[in-house]
């Protein structure tokens, strides 16, 4: 892998600012919220609790790429409006996924950070268009992507002029079937040693099992991750999508407390 703009020798580590939140700085950033935006009331209740816990950013899917075309596809533009209203109400920056070049102009009206999902990591036309923006981008690793493929996807954005890229390790597909994916924390350690981009971890998709999320959250921070993105809900079992990997707000609070304890020992 040669001539990468994200290589350590190319310059200083990149810090990405999302409103007042800095990803890649001294503090570990926690992003949380439901997999999908379900309603204004539910989203507001979740966001208020997240704010109390001390979560830095709010996540929520308005556009949902699903394996089956018959599954819930998200509230789409209505979901974006809900996210924006809730964000203003509780004063939390929002990250949400953009799936299509045609949606970029509309999505940036409502979101503070745009997520490129695992399925779109190889969507180079989308990456190039996002590179023309002055908007933070959360780039999730493709489900079967190697480390170099993931980094080159980031380069597609950066070479267009946008260095505000945060990598997100969310597990890769292996022969293991017990968990939804295999969380590759090796990649986190490598990125922190050799590359300039901040990296966070998604233990929700990485495991697919809520009982494993607390342990893998702490393991991610110990590996050097700059933060976490975790799916949470006021009623996890009733979450419209990804209920099995969604944790309760009480569990999230315990994770944040344990991260503070872990930081003091690192």
N, C-alpha and C positions, 0 to 999 in steps of 0.2 A: 504494500500500500504506500504509494509515493505521492508527493505533492498535494497532500491533504491540507486544506486551510485550517482544519480543526486539530492538526498535530501540535503538540506542545512547542515545537521549535518555531511554529508560525507566529507566536505571540503570546500574550497573557491569557489566562483563563477567562472565559466569557461568563459574565453574570447577566442574567435576564431579569428585567424589571417588569412586573405586572402590577400596575398602579403603584402601591407602596411596598409590595412584596418583592423581595429579591431572591431569585433562585440561583444557587451557586455561591452564595455568601456564607457567612458563619452560621446562620440559623438554618435548621432543618425545616423545610416547608411541607405542610400537610394540606393536601387537597382532598375534599370528600364531598359526598352527596350521593343521590340515587343514580342507578344506571340510566334510568329514563325519567324525564319530566312527566309527571302524571297529572298534576293539577296545581293551580296556584296555591290552594290551601295547604296541600301536603308539602309542596316545595318550600313554602314560607315557614311552616312548622319545623321542618328539617333544618333550614338555614339558620333560624333563630337559635336552635340548640347547638349547631356547629359553631356559631359565633360565641356562645357561652363557653364552649369547651376550649376555644382558642384556635380553631382551625383557620388557616390562612386564606384558602380559596374554596370556592364552591364549584362542583362539577355537576353536570346533568346533561343527558343526551336528548336533543330535540330531533335529530335525524339518527335513526338506528339501523345500521347495516346488519341484517339478520341472515342466518344461513338459509332459513326457510322463508319464501316470499309470503307465507301465510301467517307468520308471526307479527307481533306488534312492531310497526315501523317508526314509532315516535309521533309526537304531536307536530313536529316540523315547525313551520313558521309561528304557529300559536305557542309552541314550546319555547321558542326563542324569546317571544314577548314576555312570557312568564318568567323566564330566567332573568331577563333584564329588570323587570319590576321588582323581583325578589332581591336581586343584587343591590338595587338602590335602597330598598327598605332596610336591609341588614348591613349594608356597607361591606360587602364581600365581593372581590373580583371573581369573574366567571370564566371557566374554560368549557368549551363545548366543541363537538366534532363538526367539521365541514367535510362533506363527501364529494362534492361536485364543483367544478370550476364555476358553473353557472350560479351557484349559491353564495359564492364568496362575498360579493358586494353587499348582500343582504345580511349575512351572518355577522360581518364586522360591525354592523350597526348596533348589535346587541351584546357581543362577547368581548371580553378583554384579552382572551387568548384562544387561539384556534388549535384544535386537536386534529392531527392526521392519524386515523385509526390504523390498526394492523393490516387490514385488507388493502389500504391505500398507500402503504409505504412504497410500493412499486409504481404508483401512479405519477410518473415523472412530469407530465403536463400540469397536474395539480400542484406538485412541489415547486415547479418553476414559477407558477402564478403567485403562490404564497411567498416566494422569494422576492417578489416585486413590492411587497407590502412592508410597512413599518409596524408590524404587529407581531407579538410573541407567538411562537409556534411550538406545540408539544408534539413531538414525533415519536409515535409508538413503533416498536420493533415489529416487523412482519412475523407471522406465525412460524415461518420456516427460514427466516433470514439469518445469514451469517453476520458476524460482527462487521465485516468489511462492507457488506451490502447495505447494512443499516447506516453506517457512517457515510457511505457514498450518497445515500438518500438525503442525508443532512446537507451534504455538499451541493446537491441540486438547489436547495433553498439558499444556501449561503452565497453561492457563486452569482446569484441574481441580485445580491446586495443586502439580504436580510440575515444578520448574524444572531438574531434573537431566537435561537433554537434550543429547546430542552429535549434531551433524549428520554425515552421512557421504556425501560425493560418491563415487559409484561408476560414473559414466559414464551417458550417456543415448543413446537410439536416434536416429541420424541417417541420412542417405542413404549414409554411408560404410560399406563392408562389409569392408574389410581387417581391421579390429579388431572385437572382439566388441561394444564400445560406443565412444562418443566421450567421453573423459575431459574434463569441463568445468572446467578450472582457473580460468576466469573467475569462476565462482561462489564459489570459495574466497576469491579476492581481495576480491570484493564483500562477502561475509559478514564477513570480518575488518575491513573498513573501516566497515560500516554497522550490524552487528548484534552482539548480546551473546553469542550462543551459540558454544561451541567447535566446530570443524569438523575432521574428519579425512578422509583420502582412501583409497579402495580401488583401487589400481592393478592388482590382479589381475582384478577384474570390469571395470574401466575399459578394459583392453586385451584381455584374454583370451589374451594371448601372453606366456609367461614371459620371453622375451628382451627385452620392452619394460618389464617391471616395474621393474628397477633405475633406468633413466633417468627413468621417470615418478614413481618414488618421490622422487627428488631434486628433480624439477620441482615436485612437490606441496609439499615443504618450502620451496622457494624462493618459492612463491606465497603462503606464510603459513600452511599447514596446521599444526594443533596435533599432528598425528600421522598414523600410517598403520595400516591393517589389511591384512595380506598373507597370502595362502594359502601355506603351506609344508608340507613332508612329508619324511620320511627317505628316501622313494623316490618322487619326484614322478610318474614315469611309471606307477606302479602305484596311484596314488591312485584311490579308488573313484569320486569325482566331481570334475569340473573339473581333470583332470590336466594339460591343455594350458596352463593359466594358473598352475599351482602350481610354486613354485620350490624349489630344494634349500636345505638349512640352511646350506651353505657360501655360497650366493648371498645368503641373508638376512644372514649375518654381514658380508659385504662391503658390503651396503647400509647396515647400521647404522654401520659404520666410516666410510663416505663421508658419512653424514648428520652425524656429529660434525665432520668436516672442513668440510662446508658451513656448519654453524652458526657456525664460527669466522670465516667470511668474510662473513656476513650483517650 
